[in-house]
Amino acid sequence: DCVVYLRDGHKEFLDATRDKRRPPWQLVLPSLAQQRHYRMRPAEPARVVGLEYRVEDGTQHTVAALRLQLCAAAGRSPHADDEDEDVPSPLEGREFEVIIPSGQSNYADFVVPTARFHAAIAAEWAAPQRCQAWYPHDSG
């Protein structure tokens, strides 16, 4: 499956959960990329190349461990102009793992399907327009 990895959303999740593991944007940079000042972009197209379910220590919640490989493009938006092209990631081919919390968490998604990402960026959002978010559980 092709997805888009959202670095800032993942950072918020790691900060909120006080997760001390090194984040992907620090792990995927080989020395040559660092010398060229490459950085992981806020939204990176990726391909899911591995999936493993695990039970978290302490909480006993089931989580999904996704192995992602950064790719050249996440696919074109149906709203893209012919001249629009996805810009390849300078980190194409690098792999990393992210832990996706159970559906019972209150955290925003940081790995989203490509079609959902393109639909969101193609929408003509205006301040103070509201959007709806779906959560898989009731809060009360």
C-alpha positions, -999 to +999 in steps of 0.1 A: +000+000+000+011+036-007+007+060+022+019+094+033+040+097+065+033+129+084+064+138+103+049+165+125+019+144+135+043+116+145+064+141+165+033+153+184+024+116+191+059+108+204+060+140+225+026+133+240+034+097+249+069+106+261+083+080+238+121+082+240+129+062+209+148+080+182+123+093+156+126+082+119+137+116+108+169+111+128+174+075+118+170+075+080+197+100+072+230+083+061+261+104+065+261+115+028+225+128+031+235+147+062+265+162+044+241+174+017+217+188+043+188+165+033+159+165+057+128+144+059+100+165+046+068+172+066+049+148+043+068+119+028+053+094+003+060+058+015+052+022+007+043-002+035+068-030+031+062-048+064+035-052+090+036-069+124+012-068+153+026-065+188+013-063+224+028-032+241+046-038+274+028-024+303-004-014+286-011-047+269-027-028+240-022-042+205-003-020+181+007-023+145+044-019+137+047-007+101+079-009+081+078+020+057+100+027+027+103+062+014+094+063-023+096+086-052+060+096-052+028+087-034+008+088-066-008+118-083-037+137-069-067+135-091-069+173-089-032+178-100-025+199-131-007+181-159+024+202-151+023+191-114+047+163-106+054+147-074+089+157-063+110+126-054+123+123-019+160+128-016+158+099+009+140+075-015+146+039-006+153+045+031+132+023+055+121+028+090+095+015+115+066+033+131+043+020+158+007+028+151-013+030+183-045+011+188-078+025+175-086+034+211-060+062+212-069+099+209-040+108+187-042+121+151-031+098+123+004+102+111+003+076+084-025+081+060-036+065+027-024+084-003-059+091-016-070+106+017-039+128+018-044+141-017-082+147-011-073+168+020-047+190+003-070+194-028-099+207-007-103+245-008-101+252+029-108+286+043-105+301+078-125+296+100-139+266+081-144+235+103-138+199+094-150+167+109-128+139+121-139+104+127-128+085+158-134+048+161-148+050+197-172+070+218-157+094+243-186+092+267 
